[in-house]
Amino acid sequence: MHVLSRSTSLGLAGAVLLAATAVPAIAQATSPTAATLPDAPTVMQQQTPNPPASASSSPSSSSSTQAAPQSTPENDKDKGAQKTSDPGKVAGTSNDRLFYTLPNFLTLQQTGKLPPLTVGQKFKVVALGNFDHVEYPWWGLLAAISQADDGDPAYGQGWIAYAKRYGTTAGDSSVENFMVGAVFPSILHQDPRFYQSSQGGFVHRAGYAASRIVVTRTDSGHSQFNYSEIFGAAVAAAISTYSYHPRSAYISTPTNPHLFVPSERTLANTTSTWGTQIALDTTTIVVKEFWPDIHRKLSHKSRQDPAGSPGASGN
């Protein structure tokens, strides 16, 4: 039940984060227009033959100071466009963020063969993503949705129940991330990185991304069944179900002061959690495949909006 709420919240949280970040991107793109207005008079001043010595020093110095900032906005745009290809804090990974916010360090746009990640690098990049500052409010949002849906009903309601749901949310995410991205890839010598295709139409690319759930690369670059994803998610579901999720309990509700809630530590719940996690990971990896296209469209739109705005051509 708890993982179901995580999958439900993915689209909602992604849309909110996307809308929140699009506004400052558009605002930043409008700033260079004012800086380019003084260029015309400075060019005329530079072409004036034999100006007086006292008058020429001032315009030339002002024109040089005005010419320098013109390259800054363009450089800023280029940096924004190349954000998804910046090298990460771990060699062979990226510094990308899904919807400008959620860590996406194991996704790469390049398809060439890269040096394999060492065991230490696999654990480090997963730790950087899992304990990123964005994850803590993200877990809080997922826990709030779980509480609203009465996930893990044995916890009841109230702040103590919310704290328990927050803990299980953080635990579910952390265990699954490390099992799928570090523990099993290290044991089985598999590459936990996702290499985007960026070729072909929507159906082809979506099919390629979805297939990465069952097909991955080895450290030597060969294709192999994705044991790390399938078995790692299964082990994570088992640990989650049988270690810290609630047992059977009696809780008090407004209509029933002695309501019996059965234990969630069952094989059926483990299987359901495993299947839901695989489905969530499949959806996420498809979004990762198309994120560079979304990023480019948003960046292009932010550059075009100032020129098409009502006040852009006015005097």
N, C-alpha and C positions, 0 to 999 in steps of 0.2 A: 504493500500500500504506500509505503513511504517513497519508494522509487517511482511509482506511478506519478506521484505529485511532482517529482523532479522533472519527468518528461513533459508534464503538462505546463510547467512553468518556463520551459526553455524558450518557447516562442514568445511568451509574454515578456519575459525579461529581456530577450534579444531585441524585441521591437522597441521597448522603452529605452534601452541603452543606445540603440541606433538613432532614435529621434533626438536624444539628448546630446549626442556627439555631432550630429549633422549641423546644428545651429552654429557652434563655434567655428566649425570648418568653413562655413559660408561666410561668417563674419571676418575671418582671417583673410579669405581670398579677396575681399573688397578693399583692403587697406592699401594696395599698391596704386590705386587710381589717383589718389591725391598727391602721391609723391612724384608722379610723372608730369603734372601740370606746369612746373617752372621750366621744363626743358626748352620750350620755344624761345623765350627771351634770352636764355643763356647762349643758345646757338647763334642768335643774331649778334650778341655782344662779342662772341669769339670771332666772327667774320668781319667786324668793323676794322678797317685798315688804320694803322698807326694811331692808336688811341693815346691820349696823354698818359704820361707815366703815372701820375697820381690817381687817375681814374681807372687805368687798366688793371692795377694790382687788385682792386677790390672785386670787380666782376670775375676775374679769372679765378680768384680764390673761392668766390661763392659758387662758380660753376663747377669747380673741382669737388667741392663738398657736396653739391647737389647731385653730381653724377655718381658718386659712390653708392648711395642708398638704392639706386635703381636696380642693382644686381641682387640685392638682399632678398626682396620678395620672390624673385624667380628662383633663387636658391632654396628658399623656404618651401616653395611649391614642389621643387624637384625632390627635396628630402621627404615631403609628405607622400609623394607618388612612389618612392622607393622604400617606404616604411616596412612593407611586408618582406623585403629581401635583405634587410639589415641582418648582419650576423648576430647570433644570440650570445648569451653569457657563457654558454658551453659550445666549444668548437663543433661544427657540423649541425648546429641547430639554428633556429631563427629567433627573432625578437618580435614576432607578430602577435597581435591581439585580435581575437575574433570580435567583430563589432566594436573595434577600438578599445576593448575593455578586458574580455576574458582571455587568459593566457593561452597561446596557441603555438608554443615553442617547438613542438615536434612536427610541425607541418612545413614542408619545403616546396617552393615553386620549381626548383631545378630538378631535372630528371636524371642528370648524370650520376655516375658512380662516385660515392663519397667514401672517405675512410670510415670504417666501422666505429661506433661508439664503444668506449671501454665500459666495464662494469661500473666504475666510479662515475663516469659521465652520464650513464643511463639513470642512476639514482639521483645524481645532482640535478639534472634537468627536470625530472619528475618532481623533486622536492621544491625547486624554484616555482614551478607551475602550481603545485598543490597548496603551498603555503604563501602564495602571492597575496598582497594586501587586498585584492579584489575578492578573493575567495571568502573572506570572513563575512562581509555583508551579503554575499551570494548565498552562503549557507543559512544566514539569518532569514533571507527571503524564502528559501525553500522550506525551512522549518515553520515559518509563519503560514505558508500555504498548506503544509501538512497538518498543522493544528486546526486551521479553518476547515479542512476536509475530515478532521477527526482521524487522521492516520495514526496507527499504533494506539487504538482506543484505550488500551490498558493504562496509558499514561494519564488519561483524564484531561482536564483543562486547567488553566491558570499558568502563572509564571514558572512554577516548578516543572510543570508538564512541558512548557515551551523549552526550558533549558535542557530537558531530556531529549526532546526532538532535535534541538540544535546539535547536541552531542552525537546522536545517531546519524544525523545528516553528515556532519563532519567525518564521522567514522566510516560511513558507507563510501563517501567520495574518496577519502584517503586510502582506504584499503584497496578499493578497485583500481585507483590510479597507479599505485605502486605494484600491485600484482600484474596488471596488464602492461605497464610501461617500463618496469624495472626488474622485478623478481624473475618472472618467467622469461623475458627476453635475455636476461643474463644467463640463466640456467640453460636455455635452449639455443643460445647464440643467434637470436633473431633481432632484426632491426625494428625498433618501435616507432620509427618516423613514418609519416605519411607523405608520399611524393605525389603532388597534384599532377593531373594529366594536362589540363588546359588545351586539349585537342579534340576536335570533333564537335558534334551537336550536343544538345542537352541530354538526350536519352543515353548517348554513348558515355558521356562523362559521368552522369548519375549512376549508370550501371558499373562503370569502373570503380567509382568511389565506394559503392555498396559492396562490391566484391572484395575490397580490401579487408573486410571483416573476416573473411575466410582465407584470403591469400595475402602473404606478406613477403618481405625479403629477409634472407639470412644475412648475417654479418659479412659473408663473402659475396653478397649481391645476387644470389640465386632466389628464384621464387619457391615458396614453401607454404604448406598449410599453416594458417595463423593459430598455432597452438596457444600462443601467448594470450590472444584475445579470448578464445573460446574457453580454455581451461582456467586462465587467470580470472575471468569473470565468474566462472563457476565456483572457484575457491573463495573469491571475495564474497559471493552470495552466501556460501556456507558459513564463513566466519561471521558475517553480518547477522545471519539468522540465529545461529546457535550460541553466540557469545554475549551480545549486549542488547539485543531486541527483547521486549518484555515477555515474561512467562504469563501463564494464566493468572487472573486476579479478579477480585471483587472491587467494583468502583461504585461510588454513589452518584446518582444523577437526579435531577429534579423529579423525574417520574418513577425512579427505582433506586432506593438507597442501597440495595445489595445486588447490583447488576453483575452477573458473571461474564467475564470476557475470556475466551479461550486463548491458549498460548499460541504465539506466532512462530514458535520454534518447531516447525514441521517441515517434512520433506516437500510437501505441496507448496508451501510458501517459499522455500529455497528455490524450487524450480521456477516458480512465477517470477521471483526476483531476478534470477539468472536470465530468463527470457526477456524480461523488461529492460534489463541493462544492455543486452545485446541489441535490442531494438533502438534504445536511446543512443548507443554508440554508432549504430548505422546511420541514424538521422544526423547526428553531429558530424560524421565524416563526410556526408554529402554536402552539408552546409560549408564545411571547410574547403571542399573542391571548388565551390562557386564564390567563396568569399573574395578572392582577388578581383573577380569581375565586378562584384558589388562595390568593392573599394574603389576601383577605377572609375566607375560610373558616378559615384558620389564625389570623387575628386574633380572629375570633368564638369559636373554640374556646378560645383562650388566656384569653378573658374569662369564658367559661362554666365552665371547669374548677374555679376556686376555689370557686364556689358549690356545685358538685356533689361536692366532695371530702369524705371522711369527717369531717374535723375542722372543716369550715367552719361547721356549725351547733352544734357541741359547746361546752360551757362549761368 
